Amino acid sequence: MKKLMLGNQAVARGLYEAGCRFVSSYPGTPSTEITEQAALYDEIYAEWAPNEKVAAESAVGASLAGARSFCAMKHVGFNVAADPLFTASYTGVNAGLVICVADDPGMHSSQNEQDSRHYAIGAKLAMLEPSDSGECAEFVKAAYEISEAYDTPVVLRTCTRVAHSQSLVELHDRDEKALKPYERNPQKYVAAPANAVKRHVEVEKRMLALQQLAETTPLNRVEMGDTDIGFVTSGTCYLYVKEAFPEASVLKLGLVNPLPVEKLRAFAGKVKRLIVVEELDGVIENHLRANGIRVDGGKDLFGYLGELSQNKLRAAMGAALPKFAAYDEAVPGRPPVMCPGCPHRGLFTVLSKLKLTVLGDIGCYTLGSGAPLNAVDSVLCMGASIGMAHGFTKMLGEEAARRSVAVIGDSTFMHSGITGVVNLAYNKSIATVLVLDNSITGMTGHQQNPTTGLTLQNEPTYAIKIEDICRAAGIQRVRVVDPQDMAATEAAIKEEIAADAPSVIIVRRPCALLKYVKAKPPLSIDPERCKGCKSCMKIGCPAIRFVDKKASIDPTICVGCGLCEQMCKFGAFVKPEGKEGK
């Protein structure tokens, strides 16, 4: 039986069929749906962890217990999980352990374009790279076989196009795996120097064995065609090559670390021109050159930036492009924007008004950097805002502390913000932190987190209170405000940035898109009262636009939050029952 599936859905299907029992992840686009889909199988225990490091450590623990285990993350999350994974390469596994990392060429939802193949090389881990949904399911099963045969964690690398595109998947029954017995073995699993130095010897032996596997595995296959050009490629680039040059010879790499040598050398000898097609860095190309295998084109043709495509390949190779219809007019840009009723909009309107330096973080609130709010000065990585605010104010002094704040979301706070708060108290900072608590992990699609009181399966659990965490960390000044009340929010911020101690303001209101949050009836405009001053446009609400020099509200998306009422000095915004705005 075959079924059309997204790549992420197919990875989850592969977990089910492979007998995986344990999944722990932190949501990160484009990997999020793998764990959500895995949770739909009763045979798999699935959970959200506070961050990728904890997820990886939990998966290692489940593997040690004898269960096939898994964790998923996006490429920048791989940085967070790197510590346990580099050492897990030395300790090896009991039952199979697979880590999925989803890269994001083109930065559709990420702050960089890092190439995760370097991690597999650095950590000396086998890495598989599927090209479509069918391979996603099959490569998961192959990864578990390699993991257990070679005593190693195995990395499955996907990308945005593979994760979020659909193709057919051959469905199979689950291969139920009994728990492997746990046997105490400190020499293997205790990563103390005396043990680890011996385990490194085993790692190098394993890499030699995997190198031989790379020469013979069907994961790496040759498809001979026209020998004028031969392409070496992997992942989604394989599909681009097949569509752009269907008659060419191709060596498709499914096992991308370690890479074969003799298989590549033999293929190069069969074609007149050898072209390497890979997104981001020249990992395959550099491997070929390092082994003295000629390369006639690679990064010099396709570059290091963004995603490739069929037409980019054709253009770079000097081939004719297919005809396409052109629009008579340019399609306007559509930048990301906070949703109507977003609880962050009121806060960023206040921050913009106060002209504070805002050290930002990763989440929906990153959108506060865009026009017309223009309220965010920096965004680095998960949890960085608090540490950056500390360093910023320590170096620039009290005056900087009076003119700056850090912003971080509730899920990001639990991910990696807590240690930043500990640092504020310990090192006597006077920075002010705003925790934007919208009661959910918003930008990745409404996943639960340790503050929401629900697990991945929506089962009730202990809801961690951000206030309690901050006070326990040593922060004496902790308060809660509602960002819908901009006057109260502004007053709280002014008071806390003037304090001579570190402070945390929890800016709390649920995401407007949560099912239990009921929208109010849309507002309307009294054209007689509207002066066309555009004060309401400063909040950047997509429900408000200007028509004939007057404000106009789109009733199909307005949720009646009332922020626009607080901006208007002329009472032009009218409630449905006829009551005028403030």
C-alpha positions as CSV (number, residue, x, y, z in Angstrom):
1,M,0.0,0.0,0.0
2,K,1.3,3.5,-0.8
3,K,0.3,6.8,0.7
4,L,1.1,10.4,-0.1
5,M,3.0,11.9,2.8
6,L,5.0,14.9,3.8
7,G,8.6,14.2,4.4
8,N,8.3,14.8,8.1
9,Q,5.2,12.5,8.2
10,A,7.2,9.9,6.4
11,V,10.1,10.1,8.9
12,A,7.5,9.4,11.7
13,R,6.2,6.5,9.7
14,G,9.7,5.1,9.4
15,L,10.0,5.4,13.2
16,Y,6.9,3.4,13.6
17,E,7.9,0.7,11.2
18,A,11.4,0.5,12.6
19,G,10.1,-0.3,16.1
20,C,11.1,3.0,17.6
21,R,9.8,3.3,21.2
22,F,11.0,6.7,22.4
23,V,11.0,10.2,20.8
24,S,12.1,13.4,22.5
25,S,12.5,16.7,20.6
26,Y,12.2,20.5,20.8
27,P,10.0,22.1,18.1
28,G,12.0,23.8,15.4
29,T,10.9,24.4,11.8
30,P,11.3,22.5,9.5
31,S,11.5,19.5,11.8
32,T,8.6,20.0,14.1
33,E,6.0,17.8,12.5
34,I,8.1,14.6,12.9
35,T,7.5,14.5,16.6
36,E,3.9,15.6,16.3
37,Q,3.2,12.8,13.8
38,A,5.2,10.2,15.9
39,A,2.9,11.0,18.8
40,L,0.0,9.7,16.8
41,Y,1.3,6.2,17.1
42,D,0.3,4.5,20.3
43,E,3.4,2.3,20.2
44,I,5.8,5.3,20.4
45,Y,6.2,7.5,23.5
46,A,6.8,11.0,22.3
47,E,7.5,14.2,24.2
48,W,8.6,17.8,24.0
49,A,11.8,18.5,25.9
50,P,12.7,22.0,27.2
51,N,15.6,22.1,24.6
52,E,17.5,20.0,22.1
53,K,20.3,19.1,24.5
54,V,17.8,17.6,27.0
55,A,16.0,15.9,24.1
56,A,19.3,14.3,22.8
57,E,20.3,13.3,26.4
58,S,16.9,11.7,26.9
59,A,17.1,9.8,23.7
60,V,20.6,8.6,24.6
61,G,19.2,7.4,28.0
62,A,16.3,5.5,26.2
63,S,18.9,3.9,23.9
64,L,20.9,2.9,27.0
65,A,17.7,1.3,28.4
66,G,17.5,-0.9,25.3
67,A,14.8,1.0,23.3
68,R,15.2,2.3,19.8
69,S,15.1,6.0,20.3
70,F,15.0,9.2,18.3
71,C,15.1,13.0,18.5
72,A,14.6,15.7,15.9
73,M,15.7,19.3,15.7
74,K,16.5,22.0,13.2
75,H,20.0,22.8,12.2
76,V,20.6,25.6,14.8
77,G,19.1,23.2,17.4
78,F,21.9,20.8,16.5
79,N,24.3,23.4,18.0
80,V,22.5,23.1,21.3
81,A,22.6,19.2,21.2
82,A,26.2,19.0,20.1
83,D,27.7,18.4,23.5
84,P,26.0,15.1,24.3
85,L,26.1,14.0,20.6
86,F,29.9,14.4,20.2
87,T,30.4,12.2,23.3
88,A,27.6,9.7,22.4
89,S,29.8,9.0,19.4
90,Y,32.4,7.7,21.8
91,T,30.1,5.8,24.1
92,G,28.1,4.3,21.3
93,V,24.6,2.9,21.8
94,N,22.7,-0.1,23.3
95,A,19.6,0.0,21.1
96,G,19.6,2.1,17.9
97,L,19.7,5.9,18.2
98,V,18.8,8.2,15.3
99,I,19.0,12.0,15.4
100,C,17.2,13.9,12.7
101,V,18.5,17.4,11.8
102,A,16.6,19.5,9.3
103,D,18.7,22.1,7.5
104,D,17.1,25.2,6.1
105,P,18.9,26.4,2.9
106,G,17.3,29.7,1.9
107,M,16.6,30.5,5.6
108,H,12.8,30.2,5.3
109,S,12.5,30.2,9.0
110,S,16.0,30.4,10.4
111,Q,18.8,32.9,11.3
112,N,21.6,31.2,9.4
113,E,22.2,28.6,6.7
114,Q,24.6,26.3,8.5
115,D,25.4,23.0,6.8
116,S,25.0,20.1,9.4
117,R,27.2,17.7,7.4
118,H,30.1,19.4,9.2
119,Y,28.8,18.1,12.5
120,A,28.6,14.5,11.2
121,I,32.2,14.9,10.1
122,G,33.4,16.5,13.3
123,A,31.5,14.1,15.6
124,K,32.5,11.1,13.5
125,L,28.9,10.0,13.0
126,A,27.2,8.3,10.1
127,M,24.8,10.6,8.2
128,L,22.0,9.6,5.8
129,E,20.3,12.1,3.5
130,P,16.9,11.2,1.9
131,S,15.7,12.8,-1.3
132,D,11.9,12.4,-0.9
133,S,9.3,11.1,1.5
134,G,9.7,7.5,0.4
135,E,13.3,7.6,1.2
136,C,12.6,9.4,4.5
137,A,10.7,6.3,5.7
138,E,13.2,3.8,4.3
139,F,16.3,5.7,5.5
140,V,15.0,5.8,9.0
141,K,14.9,2.1,9.1
142,A,18.4,1.8,7.4
143,A,19.7,4.3,10.0
144,Y,18.6,2.0,12.9
145,E,20.2,-1.0,11.3
146,I,23.5,0.9,10.9
147,S,23.3,2.3,14.4
148,E,23.0,-1.1,16.0
149,A,25.4,-2.8,13.6
150,Y,28.2,-0.2,14.1
151,D,27.4,0.8,17.7
152,T,26.8,4.5,16.9
153,P,24.2,7.2,16.8
154,V,23.2,7.9,13.2
155,V,22.2,11.3,11.9
156,L,19.4,11.7,9.4
157,R,19.7,15.0,7.5
158,T,16.7,16.5,5.8
159,C,16.0,20.0,4.6
160,T,13.0,22.3,4.2
161,R,12.0,21.0,0.8
162,V,12.2,17.4,1.8
163,A,10.5,18.0,5.1
164,H,7.6,19.9,3.7
165,S,7.0,18.4,0.2
166,Q,4.9,15.3,-0.5
167,S,5.6,12.1,-2.4
168,L,4.5,8.5,-2.2
169,V,5.5,6.2,0.7
170,E,5.3,2.4,0.6
171,L,3.7,1.4,3.9
172,H,4.9,-1.6,5.9
173,D,4.0,-3.3,9.2
174,R,5.8,-2.3,12.4
175,D,8.8,-4.4,13.2
176,E,8.4,-4.6,16.9
177,K,11.7,-4.7,18.7
178,A,11.9,-6.0,22.3
179,L,14.0,-4.0,24.7
180,K,17.6,-5.0,24.5
181,P,19.0,-6.0,27.9
182,Y,20.9,-3.3,29.7
183,E,24.3,-4.5,30.8
184,R,26.4,-2.4,33.1
185,N,29.6,-1.3,31.3
186,P,31.3,1.7,32.8
187,Q,34.3,1.4,30.5
188,K,32.0,2.0,27.6
189,Y,29.4,4.4,29.0
190,V,31.4,6.5,31.5
191,A,33.1,9.2,29.4
192,A,36.0,9.8,31.8
193,P,39.3,10.5,30.1
194,A,40.8,7.0,30.9
195,N,37.8,5.3,29.3
196,A,37.2,7.9,26.5
197,V,40.8,7.6,25.2
198,K,40.2,3.9,24.6
199,R,36.7,4.5,23.1
200,H,38.3,6.9,20.6
201,V,40.2,3.9,19.2
202,E,36.9,2.2,18.6
203,V,35.4,5.3,16.9
204,E,38.2,5.3,14.4
205,K,37.8,1.6,13.7
206,R,34.1,2.2,13.2
207,M,34.8,5.0,10.7
208,L,37.0,2.7,8.7
209,A,34.2,0.1,8.7
210,L,31.6,2.7,7.7
211,Q,33.9,3.8,4.9
212,Q,33.8,0.3,3.5
213,L,30.0,0.3,3.9
214,A,29.9,3.6,1.9
215,E,31.5,1.7,-1.1
216,T,29.0,-1.1,-1.1
217,T,25.7,0.1,0.4
218,P,22.7,0.5,-2.0
219,L,22.1,3.9,-0.3
220,N,24.8,5.1,-2.7
221,R,23.8,4.2,-6.2
222,V,25.0,4.8,-9.7
223,E,22.4,5.6,-12.5
224,M,24.3,5.5,-15.8
225,G,23.0,7.4,-18.7
226,D,24.6,9.8,-21.1
227,T,28.3,9.8,-20.2
228,D,29.1,13.3,-21.5
229,I,28.1,14.6,-18.1
230,G,28.0,12.8,-14.7
231,F,26.5,14.4,-11.6
232,V,27.4,13.5,-8.0
233,T,24.6,14.7,-5.7
234,S,22.5,13.9,-2.7
235,G,19.2,14.9,-1.0
236,T,16.8,17.2,-2.7
237,C,19.5,18.2,-5.2
238,Y,19.2,14.7,-6.7
239,L,15.6,15.4,-7.8
240,Y,16.6,18.8,-9.3
241,V,19.3,17.0,-11.3
242,K,16.9,14.3,-12.5
243,E,14.4,16.8,-13.6
244,A,16.8,19.2,-15.2
245,F,19.0,16.6,-16.9
246,P,17.1,13.3,-17.1
247,E,19.5,11.7,-19.5
248,A,22.6,12.4,-17.6
249,S,24.6,9.8,-15.5
250,V,24.2,10.3,-11.7
251,L,25.9,9.0,-8.6
252,K,23.3,9.5,-5.9
253,L,24.7,9.6,-2.4
254,G,22.4,8.5,0.4
255,L,25.1,7.9,3.0
256,V,26.8,11.3,3.0
257,N,29.2,10.6,5.9
258,P,31.5,8.9,5.5
259,L,31.6,9.3,1.7
260,P,33.0,6.6,-0.6
261,V,36.2,7.0,-2.4
262,E,36.6,4.2,-4.9
263,K,32.9,4.3,-5.9
264,L,33.3,8.0,-6.7
265,R,36.6,7.4,-8.5
266,A,35.1,4.7,-10.7
267,F,32.1,6.8,-11.6
268,A,34.4,9.8,-12.5
269,G,36.3,7.5,-14.8
270,K,33.1,6.7,-16.8
271,V,32.0,10.2,-17.6
272,K,33.7,13.0,-19.6
273,R,32.7,15.8,-17.3
274,L,32.0,15.4,-13.5
275,I,29.7,18.0,-11.8
276,V,29.0,18.1,-8.1
277,V,25.5,19.4,-7.2
278,E,25.0,20.2,-3.5
279,E,23.4,23.0,-1.5
280,L,25.4,25.2,0.9
281,D,29.0,24.1,1.4
282,G,31.2,22.1,-0.9
283,V,31.5,19.0,1.3
284,I,31.3,16.4,-1.5
285,E,33.3,18.5,-3.8
286,N,36.1,19.0,-1.2
287,H,36.1,15.2,-0.5
288,L,36.6,14.5,-4.2
289,R,39.4,17.0,-4.6
290,A,41.1,15.8,-1.4
291,N,41.2,12.2,-2.8
292,G,42.6,13.4,-6.2
293,I,39.4,12.8,-8.1
294,R,38.8,15.4,-10.8
295,V,35.9,17.8,-10.5
296,D,34.8,19.8,-13.5
297,G,32.2,21.9,-11.7
298,G,30.7,22.5,-8.3
299,K,30.6,25.5,-6.1
300,D,32.1,27.6,-8.9
301,L,28.9,26.9,-10.9
302,F,26.2,26.9,-8.2
303,G,27.6,28.9,-5.3
304,Y,27.2,28.7,-1.6
305,L,24.0,30.6,-1.0
306,G,20.4,29.4,-0.6
307,E,18.5,26.7,-2.3
308,L,19.1,25.3,-5.7
309,S,16.4,24.5,-8.2
310,Q,15.9,22.9,-11.6
311,N,16.1,26.2,-13.4
312,K,19.2,27.3,-11.4
313,L,20.9,24.1,-12.5
314,R,20.0,24.7,-16.1
315,A,21.1,28.3,-16.0
316,A,24.4,27.5,-14.4
317,M,25.1,24.7,-16.9
318,G,24.1,27.0,-19.9
319,A,21.1,24.9,-20.8
320,A,17.9,26.3,-22.2
321,L,15.2,27.3,-19.6
322,P,11.6,26.2,-20.0
323,K,9.1,28.7,-21.1
324,F,6.8,30.2,-18.5
325,A,4.0,32.7,-18.3
326,A,4.8,36.1,-16.9
327,Y,2.4,38.2,-14.8
328,D,1.4,41.6,-16.3
329,E,2.2,43.3,-13.0
330,A,4.6,42.7,-10.2
331,V,3.3,40.6,-7.3
332,P,3.7,42.7,-4.1
333,G,5.9,41.5,-1.3
334,R,4.3,39.9,1.7
335,P,6.6,40.2,4.7
336,P,5.8,38.3,7.8
337,V,3.7,40.2,10.3
338,M,2.2,39.7,13.8
339,C,-1.3,38.3,13.6
340,P,-4.3,40.5,14.4
341,G,-4.8,40.5,18.2
342,C,-1.2,39.3,18.8
343,P,-0.4,40.0,22.4
344,H,3.1,41.1,21.5
345,R,1.9,44.1,19.4
346,G,1.0,46.2,22.4
347,L,4.3,45.7,24.1
348,F,6.4,46.5,21.0
349,T,4.3,49.6,20.4
350,V,5.3,50.8,23.8
351,L,9.0,49.8,23.3
352,S,9.0,51.7,20.0
353,K,7.4,54.7,21.7
354,L,10.0,54.7,24.5
355,K,12.9,54.3,21.9
356,L,14.6,51.7,24.0
357,T,17.4,49.4,22.8
358,V,15.8,46.0,22.6
359,L,17.9,42.9,22.8
360,G,15.7,40.3,21.0
361,D,15.3,36.6,20.9
362,I,13.9,33.8,18.7
363,G,10.2,33.5,18.4
364,C,7.1,35.4,17.1
365,Y,8.3,38.5,18.9
366,T,11.2,38.7,16.4
367,L,8.6,40.3,14.2
368,G,8.9,43.3,16.4
369,S,11.9,44.2,14.4
370,G,9.9,44.9,11.2
371,A,8.2,48.1,10.1
372,P,6.3,50.0,11.4
373,L,7.3,49.0,14.9
374,N,11.1,48.8,14.3
375,A,11.5,48.0,17.9
376,V,14.2,45.2,18.0
377,D,17.9,45.9,17.8
378,S,19.4,42.4,17.8
379,V,18.5,38.8,17.5
380,L,21.2,36.1,17.9
381,C,20.0,32.7,19.1
382,M,17.6,31.0,21.5
383,G,18.0,32.6,25.0
384,A,20.7,35.0,23.9
385,S,18.8,38.2,24.7
386,I,19.3,38.0,28.5
387,G,23.0,37.3,28.3
388,M,23.4,40.0,25.7
389,A,21.5,42.5,27.8
390,H,23.8,41.7,30.7
391,G,27.0,42.2,28.7
392,F,25.6,45.3,27.0
393,T,24.7,47.1,30.2
394,K,27.9,46.0,32.1
395,M,30.0,47.6,29.4
396,L,27.9,50.7,28.8
397,G,27.0,51.3,32.4
398,E,23.9,52.5,34.2
399,E,22.7,54.8,31.5
400,A,22.5,52.0,29.1
401,A,20.5,49.9,31.6
402,R,18.0,52.8,31.8
403,R,17.6,52.7,28.0
404,S,17.6,49.0,27.2
405,V,15.6,45.7,27.8
406,A,15.8,42.1,26.8
407,V,12.8,40.3,25.4
408,I,12.3,36.6,25.4
409,G,9.3,34.2,25.0
410,D,7.9,31.7,27.5
411,S,9.1,28.6,25.6
412,T,12.5,30.2,24.8
413,F,12.8,31.2,28.5
414,M,12.4,27.5,29.4
415,H,14.7,26.5,26.5
416,S,17.7,28.5,27.5
417,G,16.7,31.7,29.2
418,I,16.8,30.5,32.8
419,T,20.6,30.4,33.0
420,G,20.7,34.0,31.7
421,V,18.5,35.1,34.6
422,V,20.7,33.2,37.0
423,N,23.7,35.1,35.6
424,L,21.9,38.5,36.1
425,A,21.4,37.8,39.8
426,Y,24.8,36.2,40.4
427,N,26.8,38.9,38.6
428,K,24.8,41.9,40.1
429,S,23.4,43.1,36.8
430,I,20.8,45.8,36.6
431,A,19.3,44.7,33.3
432,T,15.6,44.4,32.7
433,V,14.1,41.3,31.1
434,L,10.6,41.1,29.5
435,V,9.3,37.6,29.3
436,L,6.6,37.6,26.6
437,D,4.4,34.8,27.9
438,N,1.8,34.0,25.2
439,S,1.0,30.6,26.9
440,I,2.3,28.4,24.0
441,T,5.2,27.8,21.7
442,G,3.8,30.0,19.0
443,M,6.0,30.4,15.9
444,T,6.4,26.7,15.3
445,G,2.7,26.0,15.4
446,H,1.4,25.9,19.0
447,Q,3.3,23.2,20.7
448,Q,3.0,22.8,24.5
449,N,6.0,23.7,26.7
450,P,6.8,23.3,30.4
451,T,4.8,26.5,31.3
452,T,1.5,25.4,29.7
453,G,0.5,22.6,32.0
454,L,0.0,20.1,29.2
455,T,2.2,17.5,27.6
456,L,2.6,16.8,23.9
457,Q,-0.4,14.4,24.2
458,N,-2.4,17.2,25.9
459,E,-2.3,15.4,29.2
460,P,-2.3,17.6,32.3
461,T,1.0,18.1,34.0
462,Y,2.8,20.5,36.3
463,A,2.9,24.0,34.9
464,I,6.1,25.7,35.8
465,K,5.6,29.3,36.8
466,I,8.1,31.7,35.3
467,E,7.7,34.0,38.4
468,D,8.8,31.2,40.7
469,I,11.8,30.4,38.5
470,C,12.9,34.0,38.5
471,R,12.5,34.5,42.2
472,A,14.3,31.2,43.0
473,A,17.2,32.4,40.7
474,G,17.6,35.5,42.9
475,I,15.6,38.1,41.1
476,Q,13.8,40.2,43.7
477,R,11.9,42.5,41.3
478,V,9.3,40.3,39.4
479,R,6.0,41.6,38.2
480,V,3.3,40.6,35.7
481,V,1.6,43.0,33.2
482,D,-1.0,42.6,30.5
483,P,0.3,44.0,27.1
484,Q,-3.2,44.8,26.1
485,D,-3.1,47.6,28.6
486,M,-0.4,49.7,27.0
487,A,-0.5,52.5,29.6
488,A,0.1,50.0,32.5
489,T,2.8,48.2,30.4
490,E,4.6,51.5,29.8
491,A,4.5,52.5,33.4
492,A,5.9,49.1,34.5
493,I,8.8,49.3,32.0
494,K,9.7,52.8,33.1
495,E,9.7,51.8,36.7
496,E,11.8,48.7,36.3
497,I,14.5,50.2,34.0
498,A,14.9,52.9,36.6
499,A,15.6,50.3,39.4
500,D,19.1,49.6,40.7
501,A,18.6,45.8,40.6
502,P,17.9,43.2,37.9
503,S,14.2,42.9,37.2
504,V,11.8,40.6,35.2
505,I,8.5,41.8,33.8
506,I,6.3,38.9,32.7
507,V,4.2,40.3,29.8
508,R,1.3,37.8,29.9
509,R,-1.6,37.3,27.5
510,P,-2.4,34.1,25.5
511,C,-1.8,33.9,21.8
512,A,-4.8,35.2,19.9
513,L,-4.8,32.0,17.7
514,L,-5.3,29.6,20.6
515,K,-8.6,27.7,20.4
516,Y,-9.7,28.8,23.9
517,V,-9.1,32.5,23.2
518,K,-12.4,33.9,21.9
519,A,-12.2,36.8,19.5
520,K,-14.3,39.8,20.2
521,P,-16.5,41.3,17.4
522,P,-14.6,43.4,14.9
523,L,-14.5,47.1,15.4
524,S,-15.5,49.7,12.7
525,I,-14.5,53.2,11.8
526,D,-16.6,56.4,12.3
527,P,-15.5,58.3,9.2
528,E,-16.6,61.6,10.7
529,R,-14.3,61.2,13.7
530,C,-11.3,59.8,11.7
531,K,-8.9,62.6,11.0
532,G,-6.5,60.5,8.9
533,C,-3.6,61.0,11.3
534,K,-2.4,57.4,10.9
535,S,-1.7,57.0,14.6
536,C,-3.5,53.7,14.4
537,M,-1.1,52.5,11.7
538,K,1.8,52.7,14.2
539,I,0.8,49.3,15.7
540,G,1.2,47.5,12.4
541,C,-2.0,45.6,12.6
542,P,-2.9,43.9,9.2
543,A,-6.6,44.5,9.9
544,I,-6.2,48.2,9.5
545,R,-5.6,49.9,6.2
546,F,-6.1,53.4,4.7
547,V,-8.8,54.0,2.1
548,D,-9.5,57.5,0.7
549,K,-7.3,59.0,3.4
550,K,-9.3,57.4,6.2
551,A,-8.7,54.3,8.3
552,S,-10.6,51.2,7.4
553,I,-10.9,47.9,9.2
554,D,-11.1,44.5,7.6
555,P,-13.8,42.8,9.6
556,T,-12.8,39.3,8.3
557,I,-9.5,39.4,10.4
558,C,-10.1,42.0,13.1
559,V,-10.5,40.3,16.5
560,G,-11.5,43.4,18.4
561,C,-8.4,43.5,20.6
562,G,-8.8,47.3,21.0
563,L,-5.2,48.4,20.6
564,C,-6.2,50.7,17.9
565,E,-8.7,52.3,20.2
566,Q,-5.8,53.1,22.6
567,M,-3.9,54.8,19.8
568,C,-6.7,57.0,18.5
569,K,-7.2,60.4,20.2
570,F,-10.5,61.1,18.4
571,G,-12.6,58.1,19.3
572,A,-12.9,57.0,15.7
573,F,-13.0,53.3,16.5
574,V,-16.5,52.0,17.2
575,K,-17.6,48.8,18.9
576,P,-20.3,46.8,17.2
577,E,-22.9,47.7,19.8
578,G,-22.4,51.3,18.9
579,K,-20.2,52.4,21.8
580,E,-17.4,54.7,20.7
581,G,-13.8,54.0,21.3
582,K,-11.7,55.8,23.9
